[in-house]
Amino acid sequence: MMALRELTQGDKKVPVLHSNNGPALVGLVTIAAHLAQEAKRPELLGGSAEHKALVQQWLEYRLTKVDGCHKDDIKTILKDLNSYLEDKVYLAGNQFTLADTLMYYGIHHIIVDLAIQEKEKHMNVTRWFDHVQHYTGVRHHLPPVVVLRNRVYTSGHH
Amino acid sequence: MGFGDLKTPGGLKVLNDFLADKSYIEGWVPSQADVAVFDAIPSAPSTVQCHALRWYNHIKSFQNQKGSLPGVKKPLGQYGPSGVADNTATDSKDDDDDMDLFGSDDEEDAEAERLKEERIAAYAAKKSKKPTLIAKSSILLDVKPWDDETDMAKLEECVRSISMDGLLWGQSKLVPVGYGIKKLQIGCVVEDDKVGTDQLEEQITAFEDYVQSMDVAAFNKI
């Protein structure tokens, strides 16, 4: 039996997972990784050592750069993600991982408010986001973000 | 549909533009559609075509599983953006066996040329005969917001998100109507028997947070 609660640490709220057989676990990434193992989906955390490290890298990015970020940081986050995703389909390796899920949840509130020309400017983020939100079982209750190509606003890339 | 000739820079550009907002040729997982297009490309796209290159490298990582990817391989001309003429160049191998991803097809060049010419002739003949039977109209809609603080970019996005069979959104502009309020004037082309202005009005005014009302500013038969 598991129960998810919230703990207040300073000015932040963090999730806590209580279970009958084992210690309480604190922290978003810790809990998510643990649940992935419990559900026997270790591939969600990466395959090779390098792949696993890459997944961790983006989970860390979510916690340190995305959560609790200021409005001014949003531009940087979008730029970081856009240039990283230029030649990649997923955040880590060639398959869907927890990094994609948690980043999706992390930036959903940002993407949902982006105007069409902003989405066009960060085309790679938009493409990745649209892909992840269509992945079965990911989107849940979050509203889908409509992605429309509008060639009036060409991206600055080409 | 189709990308044109994927062995030429022109065809690769079509593929590149197509893949800018997509991870796969069809749907949200790698499938035989990706295998079909991958097999048709002679070598990795250049870094200038970053989207095609991204897709190419990603699909290459699935080479061991390409036989087991979902879907059924269709002719190349059935993939890609709609509205592009299907003058896909084919090679002489018509069998459904999986082609060697990295194998070279030397003998098919002359065949491909002949086939390509035949297809172009057939396409031209088809195009000259095709009558335009579908009745279409060009409609200009005025969408009015509640006040001058309404987010017009969001309003436009909502309107453009309405998709129906036979409806094509066109250009739009913001027209000031006074007191700082702007209305969205957006054009669309509809197929008469598929889309009616009542339906459009219903769907547009459903966005109650942004849209106060909608009017038809102009209605022309095409």
Interface residues (C-beta under 8 A of the other chain):
Chain A: E86 D87 K88 V89 N94 A115 I116 Q117 M123 T126 R127 W128 D130 H131 H134 Y135 V146 V147 L148 R149 N150 S155 H157
Chain B: A20 D21 K22 S23 W28 C50 L53 R54 W55 N57 H58 S61 F62 A153 K154 E156 E157 R160 S161
